[in-house]
């Protein structure tokens, strides 16, 4: 089930947080099930914290975070009915 516990103001703030996080993302792309992107390794803590907050309010998300020496790579997956949210958080600028 697609549900979010944030109110409208909270959702708008969260979109802003994702846009700020993704401002310097590399290899950002839409996938069939969600999105994937890469950020500098130094931002791993920030990435993990924001993804944990997002999963608290929207439990349907599945995030895979892979850390390497030079980068943190993220794959976000959601049910098909969450496609508009995938685009809003990760793709739209």
N, C-alpha and C positions, 0 to 999 in steps of 0.2 A: 504494500500500500504506500502511496506517495503522500506524505504528510510532513509538515514543517511546524515546529512549535514556536517559531518566531512570529511576532506581529509584523505589520507592514513596515514600520520604522526599523525594526530589527533586521528584516530582510534587505531593506535598502542599504543599511549599514554593512551588512555582510557582503553584499555585491561590491561595495566600495573597498572592503578589505581584500577581496579576491582580485579586483582590478589593480590595486596597489601591489599586491604580491606578484601578479603576472606581468607587471610593466616591463620587466627585463627578462621574461621567460624566453627560452629558445626552443625551437622545434615544437611549438604549440600547434596541436592539430586535433581536429574533431575525429573521433573514432565511431564505429558503429554503436558501441555501448556507452560512449562518454567522451573523454578527452584525455590527452597525454601532453606532458610538457617537461622541460628540463630547466633547472635553476642552478646558480652557483652553489657549491657545497656548503659555503658559509651560511646559507639561508635554511639549512635543514631543520633547525629547531623551530624557526618561524613557520615553515611549511607544516611540520608535524602538529604544531599548536593550532593553527588555523583549521587544518583538516579534522582534528579531534573536536574542535568546537562545532564544525559543520555537521559532523556525524552525530553529535549530541542532539541537535535539533531536527536533523533529517536522517533517521536511522537507515534509510534505504541505500545510502551511498556505500560503495566498496572502494576503498583507496589502497593502492599498492605504492609504497615509497621505497625506492632503491637508492642507497647512498653509495657513491663512489668517491675517489679521492678529489676529483675536480667538479663533481656535479651531484645534485639530488634529482632523481627522475620520479615523476608521479604519473600514475595512471588512475583515472577516476572512472568508475563504472556505475551506471544507474539503470533502472528499468526503462523500457522504451517510453512509457508515459511521462517520464521526467525529462525528455529531450528539450523542452523549452527552458527548463532550469539549467541544464548542461550548457546550453547556448548562452544564457544570461550570465552565468558565473564564469565561464571559461572562454567563450568565443567572442561575444559582443564586446566592442570597445567604445 
